[in-house]
Amino acid sequence: MNSHITPDDFYSDCPPERIIGIECEYNLQQGISSPGVLIPISSYMTPEAIARAGLSIFGKSKFLDNGGGIYADIGDHLEYDTPECLGPQEAAAADMAGTVIIRRIVEASELPHNGLFRLTGSNTEANDIVYTSGYHENYLFPRSAADSYLIDDLLPAYAASCIWGLSGMVGASYVFSQKIWGIAGKPISRFIDERRTGHQKPMFIIPPIESDHDTIGHHAWARVERRYADAGLSPEVRFMQLATMSLVLRMIEHADKIGPKRLEQISLKNPVKAAHIFAANLALNKTVLTKDDERVTAQDIQKKFIEMAKDLNCKIKLPDDEVRAIYLWENIIDGFGSSQPDQVEYGDLVKMLDVAARHVVLARKLGPGSITNINPQAVALNLIWDRLLPVGGAQIWWKKFPSESVPPKLIDEMLNGTRLPKTRAAIRIHQLKHNSDNIAWLNWASIRYKNNTTTVLDDFYATS
């Protein structure tokens, strides 16, 4: 491992890569074993099925030998958690590897099913079953920045305006977001229990020290969990969502380089309301108020973020994949500026963005005026777009436009655990592959062995 990195290094002129981890839930329409009886989700996720899929899992735990986790979660759905990754490219590859892992295991179970889906917050119904799921991104940043007022200003403005990263949804009409309808109340919560409070979910959660024991050196580091994000299947969007979010955290960490007053000007009066307005506005012309009473569109806000990211890149040395993301970010917003999403005209954005590709395909098959939830065919095609098994529309589409940001080779390496992230995940992978017989129990933060000794899974980001 490298020498230790401290939170102070994130404030330096050469900040290190950020640790990122992703949780994504999958939905499985279970097969019928007898009339009226569903096969439990856990029956698909047996050690035998996992082994037939070419993977290994430690005992009855959730950990795979690629360092990630897989299990049947609350509410009887499948969940895959990536290993802790360094930087957005590696994290995006690990997330895309998760779709392959889940698909392989369900196939290897040889149990009947009526479809495996990767969805986010959809209220789509099929066979009288409502499908909803979660996709959450987790980012490491200094605990000293966790209570900054700039966190409360910038993150909600970013999330509300980042509509290009959403996946599209068939509702009363076609809209940008699958997940916005569950976002309400405070945009940022610092109470981890509020992740399950009714239907009002925050955009972000920053757990306090006493309830964040999975975070490396939790007294020095904090974790921000982004909950307002969609789990699309475009590798380019996977990378860009993670990279741009990390860049916004860099702006907060380096506020002195940009100017706090300049950052404050991007703050919105009501970011949750703004998110609802932007997500339903395919014409991209609705405005909301900043705290300074300036009227701005989603594109206006995104342009301000891009300008600040470019300025920051001139003053400090950002990680290479985040530098790449700045210019892709600018291309995306320029693309929206010359597009007419409300007229199903996206130009080259259909080669990058889930929301654009889904809209174009549905419009070609049904006609733009038929994409509503009162049209059963539109509802069915929308659901099929997200389907992993049998292969759905998104998987077919994105094979035509491979991502340079997330190359297939890297996805394979994250799938097989042959690329060891320079995080504590590397320790977990090594122990699971070479010392599993001696392990009694493990979680994200530690391993307990059969001789009653315990190893804390620290990496070079840990602090004493």
C-alpha positions, 0 to 999 in steps of 0.5 A: 500500500502507499503511504497514508493519505490524510484528509489534509491531502484533499485540500492540497494542490494535488488531491488524491483520488476519491474512494467511491462505492455504489449500492444498486438494487435489482428486481426479479419477477420470480417464477411461479413454483406452484399456483400463487406461490413465488419462489423466494429471492434468496433461492436464486442467490445460493452459494451453488448458483454463485459457484456455477456463475464462476464466482465465490462467496464467503460462507453465508456472508454477502461478500464475493471474491471481487471484494463487492457484496451481493445479497437478498435485501429487505423487501425481497430484492437483490442488491449488489454493492461494489468494492470500495473503488478509487476514482469514478472510472474504477467505480463505474466499471465495478457498477457495470460489473454488478449487472453482469454478476447479477445476471450470471447468478440468476441464470446459474440458479436455473430457476424460472423467472419472468425478468430481471431488471435494473431500475431506480424508483420506477412506479412501473407495474407489470403483472400487478406487481409494483417495482421500485428500487434504489441506487445510491452512490457513496463518496469519501471526503474530509470530516472537516468539510461535512458541516460546511454551509457550502455542502448544503448550498452546492450539492442540492443545486448540482443534484437538481440540475444534473438532469442529463444523468437521469434515466427517463421515465414514462409517467403522465408524459415522458420525463427526465427522472425515475426517482424524483417523485420520492424526493421531498423534505430536507435536501440533505439529512445528517441522520442516517435513519432518515433513509427509510422515513416514509416516501420523503427521501433526502437527496443526500445523507451525510451520516454522523460519526457515531452511525458511520462505522463502515467509513475508513477512519470514521473520526477523520473522514466522512461519507456523503451518500447520494440518493437522488441518482438513477441507475441507468445502463449507459457506461458513459453516464455511470462514469459522468455521474460519479466524476461530476459529483466528485468534482463538486466535492472538490469545489467545496474542498477548494473553496478558497481557490474558487471564492466562497462568494462565487460558490454561494451564488449557485445556491437555490432557494428551494432545491427539492422544488427545483428538482421536480420542476427540472425533471418534468421540463423536457423543453429545458426552459423552466426557471427557478430562483437562486438564493439571490433571486436570480432566475436560472434554468438547469442548463444555467446551473450546470454551466456555472458548475462547469466554469468553476470546474475548469477554473479549479483545474487551472489552479490544482492538479486534479486526477486524470479521470476527473479532468476528462470528465470536465470536458465531457460535461461541457460537451453534454451541456452544449449538446442539450443547448443544440437539442430539443428533448421535448421534440425528441431531438437529442443529436449525438446525446443518444450515444451517451445518455440513457434519458435520450436513448430511451426517449428516442427508442420509445418514440420510434416504436410508439410515436411521441404522443403515446409515451404515457402511463395510460398506454399499456404498450408504453409502460411495457416497453419502458420496463423492457428497456431496463431489463437484464434478462431476457436482454432488454433495450438498453443492453442492446443499445449501449453495445452499439456505442461502447464507452471510452470512459469505461472500457470493457477490459476494466469492467472484466477486471472489476468483475473478476477481482483481477484489478485490485483497488488500492483500498481496503477492498484489496485486503478483503479480496486477498483474504477471501481468495487465499485465507477463507478457510480461517475466516469466521466472520467479516463485514466492510470494516473488519475480518474476524478469524477462527482463532478469535483474532481480528483484522481491521480493514484499513488502507492507506486512507486510514488515519490513526 
